[in-house]
Structure formats: C-alpha cells, structure tokens
Amino acid sequence: MGSKILISGGSGLVGSYLSELLALEGYEVVHLSRQRHNKGIYHTFLWDIDQEYIEEGAFEGVECIVHLAGAGVADKRWTQDRKKLLTSSRVDSANLIHQYLKKGSHQVSSFISASAIGIYGFDTGAILQSEDRTQLGDDFLASLTKKWEAAADQFQDLGLRVVKLRLGLVLSDKGGLLARLRPLSGLGLGAALGDGEQYMSWIHIQDLARLILKAVRSKEMSGVYNAVAPNPVSNEEFMKQLASTLGKPYFMPHIPKFALRIVLGELASVVAGGNRVSSEKIVSSGFSFRFTDLKAAIDHLLKH
C-alpha cells in the first residue's frame, strides 16, 4: 500500500472524488470530519474547530495532508454569521491542524491546500490572471482567500512542502455549479447573468482530482497554482453550451446585475462577476488536462 493521506473535507464534492482516486492509486486514505459516517469507506477521525479538538491518532503515519475543508461559498447569503463560518471553516481549521502538528511528533512532509481564484477579485475583464499577479482583489472573498493561503503558508515553518491550488468553478455531475444550473436549463429557463460577458474559469472534477494527485506525488511542486482548464469561456457561452447539451433552447433574456444584488446581496459578486485565469503554470509543470473544451466536459458529465 502507498503512503497515508489525511483529507479534511473528505466527504465533500471534491474530497469524495479525490478519496476514490487516491485509493485506486494505492494510497491509504483517512478523513478528518465533524461526524462519523455510518457507511463510511474511509477511516474517519473526529475534529471540532470551535473546541480546538482533533481525535488522537489522526496524524499517525500520515505523510501528506490535503486541506479541503470549508463551508460552501455560494450555498447561502453572506450574513455576518455566514462570513464568520466561511472564514473559520477554512482558516481556523488550518490553524488547528498546524497547532497539533507543532506540539506533537509526526511524519507529515506535505500540506496541500485548496484556495480559490476569487483571490484575484471579480469583474477583472479579459486580463489573464496568473499566479505571479500582485494586484489582488479587495472584496470579501478575495480577503478570505488571502487569509486561507496565509494559513497554509505557516506550515512551511514546520518544514513542510506547501502547495496551494486556486480552484476555479468545479464541474461535476454530483453537485456544485452544474447541479444548480441544470434544472433551470432543463426547463429552458437558463439565462446569462449580468451582461454575460464575464469569464468563467472552470475545471472538470476529474482533472482537479488528478491535479491534486500530482501535487501529492510531485515533491518538486510547491507554492501556488491555478487549478483551471486552459480555455475559460464567457458566462453566455457557458449557458448556451449547457442548454445545447441538454437539448434545450436558449432564448431567455439576461438576468440584470441589480436583480441579483437584491436577491443575493454581496454573493451576487460571485455569481455575476468573473475572472479569466491562466493555467500555464500547471501545464508547464507537466500536467496534462483531459478536458480542455467546455463542450467535451459538460457532455462527459451530463451524457454519460
């Protein structure tokens, strides 16, 4: 059996897919979770961020930690309480892991953390956002993501290799963006948001899991990488392709930004905003995407 990998957020959309891939590749997979799952395939260690508790033995024999924990950004309106949860579930959770590793003996050599392309801000137009960009966003999500990455960086102080993957819009048939948009498009009600020109930088969940696997295996990988496919598309292109795959007409008028703000508040910036993000660095590292074309990605997920 391969080395042991501990995943926080292992029962989530990305974590579930990744766990399956890692197990198929011969790794021993264990999870950190707030509750045990009765039919869980993977051994689960309990943790409680508020109580600053991690079950004994969670780090025993672990070589790499993949930190995917985090409440869903687009699940609910951003009230002050929701903002606190979005932050604590990502930042405080990483701090807790760091605290435990710092005070105890362990064999962990790598810490791979999810991050988000929201760090670049929204409404960035056609400018291609690369990892070396220093002018980052200043909205809530960008500020949250900066704290998220800073929490990951502190593991370098413990001598760990740190990789931060700035995730784009993850496409999956099990949840996420497609699960929200598919019912509307299936009824012929899919529509572009705002002017429809904003970019959507996406990634197929299969490629994302493979990318994380590469980060686990490739000891030369460190620092930040954009986890997006090479060909971002406009919001209107995305909605048209989704309608086409589902065999539905696309004729709905655009949904204006002011209407989204009324319904969603600050969250509207995520829905109606966009950014065009580069995949050049991860491609240059030797990673080969299986899905570079949006049509192929959506067809694969919704027609198979």
C-alpha positions in Angstrom: 0.0 0.0 0.0 1.2 3.5 -0.7 1.7 6.3 1.7 -1.1 7.6 4.0 -3.1 10.7 3.1 -5.3 12.6 5.5 -8.0 14.7 3.9 -10.0 17.4 5.7 -13.4 17.9 3.9 -13.0 14.4 2.6 -16.8 13.8 2.4 -17.4 16.9 0.2 -17.8 17.1 -3.5 -14.0 17.3 -4.3 -12.9 15.2 -1.3 -15.1 12.3 -2.2 -13.9 12.1 -5.8 -10.3 12.6 -4.7 -10.5 9.9 -2.0 -11.7 7.4 -4.5 -8.9 8.3 -6.9 -6.2 8.1 -4.2 -7.5 4.7 -3.0 -7.4 3.4 -6.6 -3.8 4.6 -6.9 -2.9 2.6 -3.8 -2.8 5.3 -1.1 -4.3 4.7 2.4 -6.9 7.5 2.8 -8.2 8.8 6.1 -10.6 11.7 6.8 -11.0 14.5 9.3 -14.6 15.1 9.9 -17.1 16.7 12.4 -19.0 13.4 12.5 -18.5 9.7 11.6 -20.4 8.4 8.7 -22.1 5.0 9.4 -21.3 3.7 5.9 -18.0 5.5 5.5 -15.5 3.7 3.4 -12.6 5.6 4.9 -11.5 5.7 8.5 -12.6 9.0 10.0 -11.1 10.9 12.8 -13.3 13.5 14.5 -12.4 17.1 15.0 -14.1 20.2 16.4 -12.7 23.6 15.3 -14.6 25.6 17.9 -13.4 23.3 20.7 -9.9 23.1 19.2 -10.1 19.3 19.2 -8.6 16.7 16.9 -9.1 13.0 17.8 -5.9 11.2 18.9 -4.1 9.2 16.2 -5.3 11.4 13.3 -1.8 12.2 12.2 -0.2 8.8 12.9 1.7 7.6 9.9 0.4 10.4 7.7 2.8 11.7 5.0 0.5 14.3 3.3 -2.4 16.4 4.4 -4.9 17.6 1.8 -6.9 20.5 3.3 -10.3 20.8 1.5 -12.4 21.8 4.5 -14.7 24.8 4.0 -18.3 25.8 4.1 -19.9 26.3 0.7 -19.2 29.9 -0.6 -22.3 30.0 -2.8 -24.7 28.0 -0.6 -26.2 30.8 1.4 -26.5 34.6 1.5 -23.4 36.3 3.1 -24.7 37.4 6.5 -22.1 38.4 9.1 -22.5 34.9 10.8 -22.1 33.2 7.4 -18.9 35.2 6.7 -17.5 34.1 10.1 -18.3 30.4 9.2 -16.8 30.7 5.7 -13.6 32.0 7.4 -13.4 29.7 10.4 -14.1 26.6 8.4 -11.1 27.3 6.2 -8.6 29.4 8.2 -9.3 28.3 11.8 -9.3 24.7 10.7 -5.9 25.0 9.1 -4.6 26.8 12.2 -5.9 23.9 14.4 -4.0 21.4 12.3 -0.9 23.5 12.5 -1.3 23.8 16.2 -1.5 20.0 16.6 1.5 19.3 14.3 3.6 21.9 16.1 3.1 20.4 19.5 3.4 16.7 18.6 5.6 14.3 16.8 4.6 13.4 13.2 5.8 12.3 9.8 3.8 14.8 7.7 6.0 16.2 5.0 3.5 17.9 2.7 0.4 20.2 3.2 -1.8 20.7 0.1 -4.5 23.3 0.5 -7.4 24.3 -1.6 -7.7 28.0 -2.4 -9.8 29.9 -4.9 -9.4 32.1 -8.0 -11.6 34.5 -6.1 -8.4 35.9 -4.7 -8.0 37.9 -8.0 -11.2 39.7 -7.4 -14.2 39.8 -9.8 -15.0 41.9 -12.8 -11.4 41.7 -13.9 -12.3 41.7 -17.6 -10.2 39.9 -20.2 -6.9 40.3 -18.3 -5.4 36.9 -17.9 -4.8 36.3 -14.2 -1.6 34.4 -13.4 -0.1 33.2 -10.1 2.6 35.9 -10.0 0.0 38.7 -10.1 0.5 41.0 -7.1 -2.6 43.2 -7.6 -5.3 41.0 -6.0 -8.9 41.6 -5.2 -10.2 43.6 -2.2 -13.7 42.2 -1.8 -14.8 39.8 0.9 -14.0 36.6 -1.0 -10.5 37.9 -2.0 -9.8 38.9 1.6 -10.9 35.5 2.8 -8.8 33.7 0.3 -5.7 35.7 1.3 -6.2 34.5 4.9 -6.8 31.0 3.6 -3.4 31.0 1.8 -1.6 32.6 4.7 -2.9 29.8 7.0 -1.4 27.3 4.6 1.9 29.1 4.3 2.5 28.8 8.1 3.2 25.0 7.6 6.4 26.0 5.9 7.6 27.0 9.4 7.3 23.3 10.3 9.5 22.3 7.4 6.5 21.0 5.2 6.2 21.4 1.5 3.2 23.6 0.9 1.1 23.6 -2.3 -1.9 26.0 -2.7 -4.4 25.2 -5.5 -6.6 28.1 -6.6 -9.7 26.3 -7.7 -11.9 27.6 -10.5 -15.5 26.6 -11.0 -15.6 22.9 -10.4 -17.8 21.0 -12.9 -19.3 17.7 -11.6 -22.5 15.7 -12.1 -22.7 15.2 -8.4 -23.1 18.8 -7.2 -21.7 22.3 -7.4 -22.4 24.7 -10.3 -23.9 22.2 -12.7 -26.3 20.9 -10.1 -27.6 24.4 -9.6 -27.9 25.4 -13.2 -29.0 22.1 -14.8 -32.7 22.2 -13.6 -33.1 25.8 -14.9 -31.6 25.0 -18.3 -33.5 21.7 -18.4 -36.7 23.7 -18.2 -35.5 26.1 -20.9 -35.0 28.8 -18.3 -31.2 29.1 -18.3 -30.0 32.7 -18.9 -26.8 34.6 -18.9 -26.1 36.6 -15.7 -25.5 40.3 -16.0 -24.1 41.2 -19.4 -23.0 37.6 -19.9 -19.5 38.7 -21.0 -17.8 37.9 -17.7 -15.3 35.0 -17.9 -15.9 31.6 -16.2 -12.7 29.8 -15.4 -13.7 26.2 -14.9 -12.2 22.7 -14.3 -13.7 19.2 -14.7 -13.7 17.4 -11.3 -11.7 14.5 -12.8 -8.9 16.9 -13.8 -9.0 18.6 -10.4 -8.6 15.3 -8.6 -5.7 14.3 -10.9 -4.1 17.7 -10.3 -4.3 17.2 -6.6 -2.8 13.7 -7.1 0.1 15.2 -9.0 0.6 17.7 -6.1 0.7 14.7 -3.7 3.3 12.8 -5.8 5.5 15.6 -7.2 7.8 16.7 -4.5 9.1 19.5 -6.7 5.7 21.2 -6.7 5.4 24.0 -4.1 3.7 27.4 -3.9 0.6 28.5 -5.7 -1.0 27.0 -8.9 -4.2 28.0 -10.6 -6.5 24.9 -10.9 -8.4 25.8 -14.0 -8.7 24.4 -17.5 -6.9 26.2 -20.3 -9.9 27.7 -22.0 -12.1 29.9 -19.9 -15.4 31.0 -21.5 -17.9 33.8 -21.1 -21.0 33.3 -18.9 -23.2 33.4 -22.0 -21.1 30.8 -23.8 -21.4 28.6 -20.7 -25.1 28.9 -20.5 -25.6 28.3 -24.2 -23.4 25.2 -24.1 -25.3 23.8 -21.1 -28.6 24.3 -22.9 -27.3 22.7 -26.1 -26.0 19.6 -24.2 -29.5 19.3 -22.5 -31.2 19.7 -25.9 -33.0 22.8 -24.7 -33.5 26.2 -26.4 -31.5 29.2 -25.3 -33.6 32.4 -25.7 -34.0 33.8 -22.2 -33.1 37.4 -21.6 -30.1 38.2 -19.4 -30.7 38.5 -15.7 -29.6 42.0 -14.7 -27.0 42.5 -12.0 -29.2 44.8 -9.9 -31.8 41.9 -9.6 -29.1 39.6 -8.5 -27.9 42.0 -5.8 -31.4 42.4 -4.5 -31.8 38.6 -4.1 -28.2 37.6 -3.2 -26.6 40.7 -1.6 -22.8 40.5 -1.7 -23.0 37.0 -3.0 -24.0 38.5 -6.4 -20.4 39.4 -7.0 -19.5 35.7 -7.2 -22.5 34.9 -9.5 -22.4 37.8 -11.8 -18.6 38.6 -11.6 -15.9 36.6 -13.3 -12.2 36.4 -14.0 -10.1 35.0 -16.8 -7.5 32.8 -15.2 -4.3 31.2 -16.7 -3.5 27.5 -16.5 0.0 28.0 -18.0 2.0 27.3 -14.8 0.4 23.9 -14.0 0.6 22.9 -17.7 4.3 23.9 -17.7 4.8 21.6 -14.7 3.9 18.6 -16.8 0.2 18.3 -16.0 -2.0 17.3 -19.0 -5.7 18.2 -18.9 -8.2 15.6 -20.2 -10.9 18.2 -20.6 -9.8 21.5 -22.2 -13.0 22.1 -24.1 -16.2 23.1 -22.3 -18.5 21.1 -24.6 -16.5 17.9 -24.1 -16.5 18.5 -20.3 -20.2 19.1 -20.0 -21.1 16.3 -22.4 -19.0 13.9 -20.5 -20.7 14.8 -17.2 -24.3 15.0 -18.3 -24.5 12.5 -21.1 -22.7 9.5 -19.5 
